Amino acid sequence: MKPTPLSLTRKLLSFDTTNPPGNERGCARYLAGLLENVGFEIRCYEFADKRSTLIARLAGAADQLPICFTGHMDTVPLGPTAWTKDAFAGETDGDRLFGRGTSDMKSGVAAITLMALRLEKMSRRRAGMTLILTAGEETTCEGAAHVAALPGVIGAAGAIIAGEPTANAPWIAHKGCVRYEIKIKGVAAHASMPEEGVNAIHKAAGVIEKLRSFHFELPPHPILGKPTLAVTKMRAGTAINIIPDEAMIGVDIRTLPGQTEEDVRRQLEAALGAEVELGILNSAESVGTDADHPFVLEAFDTVRRLTGIRPLPAGAAYFTDCSVLTPAYGNPPTIILGLGEPEMAHKTDEYCYGSKIDLAVEAYWEIARNWCGI
């Protein structure tokens, strides 16, 4: 018997895939078994032990490229605040389903899988489908980057749907991300003789003030707005009685389409001066699709029919695996569409709405049926 939206989401929640360490292998194997039973060709690829990314393919005719649906199996850790719900049991309260990953994004993976299980009824397809269910998305798309770098593994795709949380609204863009570790050097000295040293914390304070007033010389994006910069970490000092000779500042920058890491680095180095050292931690590209693209318009019509609400062009401040997959596929039209609540992602007592899982399955099914044909 095939799982229901609620039962499958609960099953996926029961796999503890908090990242680190991830351990997505068990979840990937379970999903692989479901999909293989309805005719999908299954392959799993690991970038580290137990870090499985699942690629499932269903063939179609050769006259149209496949559609790709993607989602990630890993979740962020539970965090320091105690949960009032079991994070892995899928407890419910009315229409709310609780657990780590309910919104971000095991409910989305469940909806994608349930849609795919229906495809066995479509014996004659003008286009096929590829599912890419990844490990390591929360740590800057490691699983997606791994499979995209393997020759011939991801194949081709004519369009992409990412099931990240959008409350079932189709979004057509998301910001990218660049993260740096900024090092500031000083000179160590005994704390009783501070004049003999150069305090790296004092220098770092000046750098932070420059970062607070820093502005990118870019016009706002019509959907995504302005790029952002946030100082998110600081580390300095080895002992209370030593003038620190080094400080580290962590910076998280959210970028716009067309804004490269090289552009960001050049502007920061010019603003901060030669006394700082920028070390890149990771980066992810931004993604954007024209609101008038036929695939976008068709998806908007599908969501309007199902919800009664006409979608408006919108985008996400967060990044997704499309940062890797969209350019790897040659920049096909890309839509972020998932049932999770964006504001619940990464929160204590995370939840989604059970009724929205059903709606997402229907939306994915309509989009897939329109693309693949019968």
C-alpha positions as CSV (number, residue, x, y, z in Angstrom):
1,M,0.0,0.0,0.0
2,K,1.3,3.4,-1.0
3,P,2.0,5.9,1.8
4,T,-0.3,8.9,2.4
5,P,1.1,12.5,2.5
6,L,1.0,12.5,6.3
7,S,2.4,9.0,6.8
8,L,5.3,9.5,4.4
9,T,6.2,12.8,5.9
10,R,6.2,11.2,9.4
11,K,8.4,8.4,8.1
12,L,10.9,10.8,6.7
13,L,10.9,12.8,9.9
14,S,11.8,9.6,11.8
15,F,15.2,9.5,10.0
16,D,17.5,11.8,12.0
17,T,19.4,13.6,9.3
18,T,20.4,16.7,11.3
19,N,23.4,18.2,9.6
20,P,26.1,17.8,10.9
21,P,26.5,14.9,10.6
22,G,23.7,14.3,8.1
23,N,23.5,10.5,7.8
24,E,21.1,10.8,4.9
25,R,21.8,7.2,3.6
26,G,18.9,5.5,5.4
27,C,16.4,8.1,4.2
28,A,17.7,7.9,0.7
29,R,17.5,4.1,0.6
30,Y,13.9,4.2,1.9
31,L,12.9,6.7,-0.8
32,A,14.8,4.7,-3.4
33,G,12.8,1.6,-2.6
34,L,9.5,3.4,-3.1
35,L,10.5,5.0,-6.4
36,E,12.1,1.8,-7.8
37,N,8.9,0.0,-7.3
38,V,7.1,2.2,-9.8
39,G,9.8,2.0,-12.5
40,F,12.3,4.8,-11.6
41,E,16.0,4.0,-12.3
42,I,17.8,4.6,-9.0
43,R,21.4,5.7,-8.3
44,C,22.9,7.0,-5.0
45,Y,26.1,9.0,-4.7
46,E,28.0,9.7,-1.5
47,F,30.4,12.6,-1.0
48,A,31.2,11.2,2.4
49,D,30.3,8.2,4.6
50,K,26.5,7.9,4.8
51,R,26.0,11.2,2.9
52,S,23.8,9.9,0.1
53,T,22.3,11.9,-2.7
54,L,19.5,10.0,-4.5
55,I,19.0,10.5,-8.3
56,A,15.9,8.8,-9.6
57,R,15.0,8.8,-13.4
58,L,11.9,7.9,-15.3
59,A,12.4,7.9,-19.1
60,G,10.2,9.7,-21.6
61,A,10.3,10.2,-25.3
62,A,13.4,11.9,-26.8
63,D,11.6,15.0,-28.2
64,Q,11.6,17.0,-24.9
65,L,14.0,17.3,-22.0
66,P,13.0,15.9,-18.6
67,I,11.7,18.0,-15.8
68,C,13.7,17.9,-12.6
69,F,12.2,18.0,-9.1
70,T,14.7,18.6,-6.3
71,G,14.7,18.7,-2.5
72,H,17.1,17.9,0.3
73,M,16.9,15.3,3.0
74,D,19.2,16.9,5.6
75,T,18.0,19.3,8.3
76,V,19.6,21.8,10.6
77,P,20.3,20.7,14.2
78,L,17.6,21.1,16.9
79,G,19.3,24.1,18.5
80,P,19.8,25.0,22.1
81,T,16.2,25.7,23.0
82,A,14.2,22.7,24.3
83,W,11.4,21.5,22.0
84,T,8.0,20.9,23.4
85,K,7.3,18.3,20.7
86,D,9.2,15.2,19.7
87,A,11.3,16.5,16.8
88,F,11.3,13.1,15.0
89,A,7.8,11.7,15.7
90,G,5.6,13.9,13.6
91,E,3.2,14.9,16.4
92,T,0.1,16.8,15.3
93,D,-2.1,19.5,16.7
94,G,-5.1,20.0,14.5
95,D,-3.7,20.7,11.0
96,R,-0.2,21.4,12.2
97,L,2.5,18.7,11.9
98,F,5.5,19.2,14.1
99,G,9.1,18.0,13.7
100,R,12.6,19.0,12.5
101,G,12.2,19.3,8.8
102,T,8.5,19.5,8.5
103,S,8.8,22.9,6.7
104,D,12.4,22.7,5.6
105,M,11.9,20.3,3.9
106,K,10.9,16.7,4.4
107,S,7.3,17.5,3.7
108,G,8.4,18.9,0.4
109,V,10.4,15.7,-0.3
110,A,7.4,13.6,0.6
111,A,5.2,15.6,-1.8
112,I,7.7,15.3,-4.6
113,T,7.9,11.5,-4.0
114,L,4.1,11.0,-3.9
115,M,3.7,13.0,-7.1
116,A,6.4,10.7,-8.7
117,L,4.6,7.6,-7.5
118,R,1.6,8.6,-9.6
119,L,3.7,8.6,-12.8
120,E,3.4,4.9,-13.2
121,K,-0.1,5.6,-14.5
122,M,1.4,7.6,-17.4
123,S,2.7,4.9,-19.6
124,R,3.2,7.2,-22.6
125,R,5.3,10.2,-21.7
126,R,6.6,12.8,-24.2
127,A,9.2,13.8,-21.5
128,G,10.8,12.1,-18.6
129,M,11.5,13.1,-15.0
130,T,14.6,13.3,-12.8
131,L,14.4,13.6,-9.0
132,I,17.5,14.8,-7.2
133,L,17.1,14.4,-3.5
134,T,20.2,15.7,-1.9
135,A,22.4,15.4,1.1
136,G,24.2,18.4,2.6
137,E,22.1,21.2,1.3
138,E,22.1,23.0,4.6
139,T,25.9,23.3,4.5
140,T,26.0,25.0,1.1
141,C,24.8,22.4,-1.3
142,E,27.5,19.8,-0.8
143,G,25.5,16.9,-2.2
144,A,24.2,18.8,-5.3
145,A,27.7,20.1,-6.0
146,H,29.1,16.5,-5.7
147,V,26.7,15.0,-8.3
148,A,26.8,18.0,-10.6
149,A,30.6,17.6,-10.8
150,L,30.4,13.9,-11.8
151,P,30.4,13.6,-15.6
152,G,27.0,12.6,-17.0
153,V,25.4,11.9,-13.7
154,I,22.6,14.6,-13.5
155,G,21.8,14.3,-17.2
156,A,19.8,17.1,-18.8
157,A,16.7,19.0,-17.7
158,G,14.4,21.5,-19.4
159,A,12.9,22.9,-16.2
160,I,13.4,22.7,-12.4
161,I,11.1,22.7,-9.4
162,A,12.6,23.0,-6.0
163,G,10.4,22.0,-3.1
164,E,11.8,24.4,-0.5
165,P,9.3,26.2,1.8
166,T,7.2,28.8,0.1
167,A,3.8,28.1,1.6
168,N,2.8,26.7,-1.8
169,A,3.4,30.0,-3.6
170,P,5.6,29.7,-6.7
171,W,8.7,31.8,-6.4
172,I,10.9,32.5,-9.4
173,A,14.2,33.7,-7.8
174,H,16.4,33.4,-4.8
175,K,19.4,35.2,-3.5
176,G,22.9,33.7,-3.5
177,C,25.3,33.6,-0.6
178,V,29.0,34.3,0.0
179,R,30.5,33.8,3.4
180,Y,33.9,35.0,4.5
181,E,36.2,34.7,7.5
182,I,37.9,38.0,7.9
183,K,41.2,37.9,9.9
184,I,42.7,40.9,11.6
185,K,46.2,40.8,12.9
186,G,47.6,42.5,16.0
187,V,50.7,42.2,18.2
188,A,50.5,40.2,21.4
189,A,51.7,41.7,24.7
190,H,51.2,41.3,28.5
191,A,47.8,42.7,29.4
192,S,49.5,44.9,32.1
193,M,51.4,46.6,29.3
194,P,48.9,47.1,26.5
195,E,51.0,49.8,24.9
196,E,53.6,47.2,24.0
197,G,51.1,45.4,21.7
198,V,48.5,46.0,19.1
199,N,45.1,44.9,20.2
200,A,43.4,42.9,17.4
201,I,40.0,43.3,19.0
202,H,40.3,47.1,18.8
203,K,41.2,46.8,15.1
204,A,38.3,44.4,14.6
205,A,35.9,46.9,16.2
206,G,36.9,49.4,13.5
207,V,36.4,46.7,10.8
208,I,32.9,45.9,12.1
209,E,31.9,49.6,12.0
210,K,33.0,49.8,8.4
211,L,30.9,46.6,7.7
212,R,27.9,48.2,9.4
213,S,28.0,51.2,7.1
214,F,29.0,49.2,3.9
215,H,26.6,49.4,0.9
216,F,26.9,47.5,-2.3
217,E,26.8,49.8,-5.4
218,L,23.9,48.0,-7.0
219,P,20.3,48.9,-7.8
220,P,17.6,46.8,-6.0
221,H,16.5,43.7,-7.8
222,P,12.8,44.0,-8.8
223,I,11.9,40.8,-6.8
224,L,14.8,40.2,-4.4
225,G,15.5,43.8,-3.3
226,K,19.0,44.6,-2.1
227,P,21.9,42.4,-1.2
228,T,22.5,42.1,2.5
229,L,25.6,41.8,4.7
230,A,25.5,40.5,8.3
231,V,28.3,40.1,10.8
232,T,27.5,36.7,12.4
233,K,30.5,35.5,14.3
234,M,33.5,36.9,16.1
235,R,36.4,35.2,17.8
236,A,39.5,36.7,19.5
237,G,41.9,36.2,22.4
238,T,43.6,33.2,24.0
239,A,43.8,34.3,27.6
240,I,42.4,37.1,29.8
241,N,45.9,38.5,30.5
242,I,47.2,38.6,26.9
243,I,46.6,41.4,24.4
244,P,45.1,39.4,21.4
245,D,47.2,39.3,18.3
246,E,44.4,38.0,16.0
247,A,40.7,38.4,15.7
248,M,38.2,36.7,13.3
249,I,35.0,38.1,12.0
250,G,32.4,35.9,10.2
251,V,30.4,37.6,7.5
252,D,27.3,36.3,5.7
253,I,26.4,38.1,2.4
254,R,23.2,37.4,0.4
255,T,23.7,38.3,-3.3
256,L,21.6,39.1,-6.3
257,P,21.6,37.6,-9.8
258,G,24.7,38.7,-11.7
259,Q,26.6,39.5,-8.5
260,T,29.7,37.3,-8.3
261,E,32.0,36.4,-5.4
262,E,34.8,38.2,-7.2
263,D,32.7,41.4,-7.3
264,V,31.9,41.1,-3.6
265,R,35.5,40.4,-2.6
266,R,36.8,43.4,-4.6
267,Q,34.4,45.8,-3.0
268,L,35.0,44.5,0.5
269,E,38.8,44.7,0.1
270,A,38.5,48.2,-1.1
271,A,36.3,49.3,1.8
272,L,38.2,47.5,4.6
273,G,41.8,48.1,3.5
274,A,45.0,46.0,3.3
275,E,45.2,45.1,6.9
276,V,42.4,42.5,6.7
277,E,42.6,39.1,5.1
278,L,39.4,37.7,3.5
279,G,39.1,33.9,3.5
280,I,36.2,32.5,1.6
281,L,34.2,29.8,3.5
282,N,31.6,28.9,0.9
283,S,29.4,30.5,-1.8
284,A,26.2,29.7,-3.6
285,E,24.9,31.4,-6.8
286,S,21.6,33.4,-7.0
287,V,18.9,32.2,-9.4
288,G,16.3,34.1,-11.3
289,T,13.8,33.2,-14.0
290,D,11.8,35.7,-16.2
291,A,8.2,36.1,-14.8
292,D,6.9,35.9,-18.4
293,H,8.6,32.6,-19.2
294,P,5.9,30.1,-20.4
295,F,6.9,27.5,-17.8
296,V,6.4,30.2,-15.1
297,L,3.1,31.3,-16.4
298,E,1.8,27.7,-16.6
299,A,2.9,27.0,-13.0
300,F,1.3,30.2,-11.8
301,D,-2.0,29.2,-13.6
302,T,-1.8,25.7,-11.9
303,V,-1.4,27.2,-8.4
304,R,-4.2,29.7,-9.1
305,R,-6.6,27.0,-10.1
306,L,-5.8,24.9,-7.0
307,T,-5.7,27.8,-4.4
308,G,-7.9,30.5,-5.9
309,I,-5.1,32.9,-5.3
310,R,-3.3,34.5,-8.3
311,P,0.5,34.3,-7.6
312,L,2.7,37.3,-7.9
313,P,6.4,37.2,-8.9
314,A,8.4,36.7,-5.7
315,G,11.6,35.3,-4.5
316,A,13.5,33.8,-1.5
317,A,16.1,35.4,0.7
318,Y,17.5,32.0,1.3
319,F,19.5,29.9,-1.3
320,T,18.7,26.4,-2.5
321,D,20.3,23.5,-4.4
322,C,19.3,25.3,-7.5
323,S,22.4,27.5,-6.9
324,V,24.3,24.4,-8.2
325,L,21.7,22.6,-10.3
326,T,20.3,25.5,-12.4
327,P,23.7,26.6,-13.8
328,A,24.8,22.9,-14.1
329,Y,21.7,22.3,-16.3
330,G,22.4,25.4,-18.5
331,N,20.0,27.7,-16.7
332,P,16.6,26.3,-17.5
333,P,13.5,28.0,-16.0
334,T,13.5,27.4,-12.2
335,I,10.7,27.7,-9.7
336,I,10.8,27.3,-5.9
337,L,7.5,25.8,-4.8
338,G,7.1,24.0,-1.5
339,L,4.4,23.6,1.1
340,G,6.5,24.4,4.1
341,E,6.1,27.7,6.0
342,P,9.2,29.9,5.3
343,E,9.1,31.5,8.7
344,M,9.2,28.1,10.4
345,A,12.5,27.0,8.8
346,H,15.2,26.3,11.4
347,K,12.9,27.2,14.4
348,T,12.3,25.3,17.6
349,D,9.0,23.4,17.4
350,E,9.1,23.6,13.6
351,Y,5.8,22.7,11.9
352,C,4.0,22.6,8.6
353,Y,0.3,22.3,7.7
354,G,-0.9,18.8,6.8
355,S,-3.5,20.1,4.3
356,K,-0.7,21.9,2.4
357,I,1.1,18.6,1.8
358,D,-2.0,17.4,-0.2
359,L,-2.1,20.7,-2.1
360,A,1.6,20.5,-3.0
361,V,1.2,16.9,-4.3
362,E,-1.6,18.1,-6.6
363,A,0.4,21.2,-7.8
364,Y,3.4,19.0,-8.6
365,W,1.2,16.5,-10.3
366,E,-0.4,19.1,-12.6
367,I,3.0,20.7,-13.4
368,A,4.5,17.3,-14.1
369,R,1.6,16.1,-16.2
370,N,1.7,19.3,-18.3
371,W,5.4,18.9,-18.9
372,C,5.6,15.1,-19.4
373,G,2.3,14.6,-21.2
374,I,0.2,11.5,-21.3
